[in-house]
Amino acid sequence: MQEPVVDPQGEFIRLLLRHERQIYGYIRTLIPNRADAEDVLQNVSTVLWKKFGQFQPGSNFLAWALQVAWHEVQSFRRRQRQEHLRFSTELVETLSAVAFDECKNFSELEAALIHCTAKLRPEARELLARRYEGRTSVGAIAEEMRRPVQTVYSMLKRIRVTVYQCIQRTMTAGGRP
């Protein structure tokens, strides 16, 4: 049995921030206008917060959020019926299915990335973290390492190629590390 979430607000924020790009991408697939898609995302976030008490901890937050997004997109479409350019329900449903699959694929890619970076030597992981998580410039890293900038660029390129090849192998093997 799942333990109750001690800090529901913190858990909600953590889950929403983790999946917000995927939710927005899904909405954007179904609503071409960026401003409209952002408005729908806000509505989705509000509904998710209001219904967060119904969410089962440990279940798939993204799938639940995409269901809410689907309903909010449909509500938006009903409100926008007076516009001349509308997608058919069949097209929207097809796009929804494709976008949903892509969101699942993103999760598999994310898992593969975590798996593959964990396999790197500690020095390589640290270099990636400094460059991409810490957003430290290559010049600053080179200076700290007392190496030429081009050498650091070459090191990063080799690491990225290694991670990319590992991700390709992982995804070819079924997406599970």
N, C-alpha and C positions, 0 to 999 in steps of 0.2 A: 504494500500500500504506500502511495506517495505521501511524503510529509507535506503539511501545508506550507505555503510560501510565507516566510517570516516577514519579508518586506515586499508586499505586492506592488507598490509603486516603483520601487527600485528594480524589481524583476520585470515589470512591464516595460520600463524605459530601456533596460538592457536588451530585451527581446526585440522591441521596436527598432532600436538603433541598429541592431545586428541585421535586421531584415528589411529596413526601410528602402534601400536601393532596389532590392528585388521587387518589393511591393510596388514601388513607383514605376519600375520598368514594365511590370505587368499592366498597370493602369495605362501607361503611356502607349503600350501596344494597342490598347482598345480605344483610347481617346487621343487623336492626333494633335490636338491643340495643347501646348505645354501649360498655359495658364489654367485651362480647364482640368487637365490631369493633376496639377498641383492642388487645385480646389478639391477634387475628389480624394486625393491623398489625405488632405486635412480632415475631410469627413470620415474617411476610413479610420484614421488615427483616433478620432473622437469616439466612433462606434466601438473600436477595439478597447479603448479605455473603459467605456461604460459597461461593456460586456466582459471585461477581464475576469470578473468573478466566476464566469461560466467556463473559462479556459481551464483545461485539465493540465496541471503542471506535469512536465515530462512528455506531453504529447507534442505534435508537430505544430508549432506556432505559425510557421510560414503557411502551411496548408490552410489553417484556420483563418489567417489574415487574408489570404487570397480569396477565400470564400466570401468574406465580408466585402472585400474589394469588388468582387463580381457583382454582388447585390448593389453596392454603391454606384458602380458603373451603369447598371441597369436603371437605377433611379435617376441618374444624371441623364441618360438617354431619353427616358420618358419626359423629363422636363424640357429637353431640347428638341422635341418632335417638330416644332415649327420651322426648324432650319431645313433648308432645301437639300443639303448634302448629308445623307445618313447612310450608315452601313446597314446592311440587312442583318437580321438576327442570326441567320446561318453563318454569315461571315464573322460576326462578332464572336459567336460560339467557337468557330474554328480558330480564330486568332487567340481566344482565351485558352483553348487546349494547347496550342503551340507555345504560348507564353508560359503556361503552367509547367510544361515539360522543360522549358529553358530554365525556369527558376530551380527546378529539381536538379538539372544539369549543373547549375551554378554551385549548388551545395556540394555535389560530387567533386567538382573542380576545386572548391575550397578545401575539402577533406584531402584531396590528392596533394594540393599545395602544402598543407600542414605536414602531411606524411613525408613528402619529398624534402622539404626544408629541414625536417628533423633528422634526416639521413646525412645531411652535410656535416663536414668537420666543424667543430665549434668556432674556429676562426672565420670560416666562411659565413656561418649563421650570424656571427657578430657583425661582420662587414655589411651583410644585407640589412640587418636591423639598424645599424647606424645610418646607412644611406636612405632606406625607405621608410622605416618607422620613425627614426629621429629626424629625417629630412635634412641630414647633414650634407653639405655640398661635397662633391668629389675632391675639390681643391682642399677643403678643410681636412678631409680624411687623409689625403695624400701628405699634407703637411704634418699631421699628427703621426702618421706612419713613417715619415721621413723617406718617402718614395716619390718618384715622379708621378704626376697626374695621369699620364698615359698608362702607367703600370697599373694604377688603381682601376682605371676604366677597363683594362684588359682582364683584371681579376674579376671584376663585376660581370663582365661579359661571359667569361668561362663559367661562373657560378650560375648565371641565368640560363645558359645553354644546358647545364647539367640538370637544373631544376625542371626546365621545359621538357627535356627528354624523359625524365622520370615521370612527369605528369602524363606525357603521351603514353608511356608504357602502362602506367596505372589505369588510365582511362580505357585503353585497349583491352586491359585485363578485366574490365567490367566496372571500373569506376570505384572499386573498393580497395583501399590500401591493405 
